[in-house]
Amino acid sequence: MTLKIVVDENIPLAEAFFSPLAEVVRLPGRTLTAADVRDADALIVRSVTSVNEALLAGSKVKFVGTCTIGIDHLDIAYFKRQGIAYSSAPGCNANSVVEYIFSAFSALNVDWRGKSVGIVGCGNVGGHLYRRLLEFGVNCRCYDPFLSHADNVDLCSLDEVLANDIVCLHTPLTLSGPHPTRHLIGTAQLQQLTSGALLLNAGRGDVIDNQALLSFMQQRQDVQVVLDVWEGEPNINTSLLRLVDLASPHIAGYSFDGKVAGTEMIYQALCTHFGIEVTMCAADLVAADLTPLELSAATDFELMRQAVLAAYDIRGDDARMREQLQNLPVNQLRQGFDALRKNYPKRREFNCFSTVAKTHIEKKSLNNVLATLGFCTGFETSKTGVNT
């Protein structure tokens, strides 16, 4: 069987995984056309590509894979009518998004352990964040109408979540059904945020009414806001960009490790669909070398903060986005936003780093907090400090 696979140009290791199986054609996901996929047997995308009848009608495509958790960009009803198989990559970048959240906390100098955290949406990403915070003993409150107390003992109302010190949004975008999420957070909900609160959205941009958020931030300077996702992206509201505390171009889940995990999951699903033996895995393709981090601080929070920002500093994403986008004319925003994503620096997850700390903090306690964040500990010894 000779296959042709069209792949979004931003999917890593696509040739390594798929070229032994098929002809691989890389194209920009945002601008894919029906002509681009007409003679393809499979299409592999990310969230920027709307895969629907307009794109696939008249094509040979019988398998669609998205290397993302969410599937709101896929027309599942159309796939079912046409007998097109599809697969997503649930959980592939959940850890990457959680590390993005910890980097935001660290950049804003927020010790999350002493805060109450509300989480909206406790699926793959929100659930992962919830479990990680529980390991730190953080008081969490969660809103997810599709879960029961048997799934999560900390479920509560949206109003109760919005009353917390930190509010993290990790819900998919849905437009219908019993609990649609578009503009779930509007003027009334924003006004419920307490003074000094921190609001983070790393789910879908349209979950927050961005015009309402702009008006809110113009009136309230006592709430910090971190946005990775934007309503109408890539044509984002640059006035809002100027006001938020940290901004990034929908890259919270863009760690190299998370993206590779997504590629691997879709590779396995494609092999299953076409009856091809799975012979490749990410471990065969990605080096496992650890990068050492030398740390020195007087408190465990400062050491954690130092480790997180040394491994991944969200402030770099923020600076690049402001420099490239905030003064662009509207007709250039799409190109600028997508360029930031296409040229995103290679970012490894915390488990790719080992830590050496010079500190008087008790060794076991420090090991525990760094390991809970995901760092590899105990690989090197500091002569003047603690082996971590």
ABEGO torsion letter per residue (X at the ends): XBBBBBBBAABBGAAAAAAAABBBBBBBAAABBAAAAAABABBBBBAABBBBAAAABGBABABBBBABABAAABBAAAAAAAGBBBBBBBGAAAAAAAAAAAAAAAAAGBBAAABBBBBBEABAAAAAAAAAAAAAGBBBBBBBAABBAAABAABBBAAAAAABABBBBABBBBABEABBABGABBAAAAAABBBGBBBBBABBAAABBAAAAAAAAAABAABBBBBABBBGOABBBAAAAAABABBBBGAAAABAAAAAAAAAAAAAAAAAAAGBBBABBAAAABBABBBBBBBBBABAAAAAAAAAAAABBAAAAAAAAAAAAAABBAAAAAAAAAAAAAABBBBBBAAABBBBBBBABBAAAAAAAAAAAGBBBGABBBAABBBX
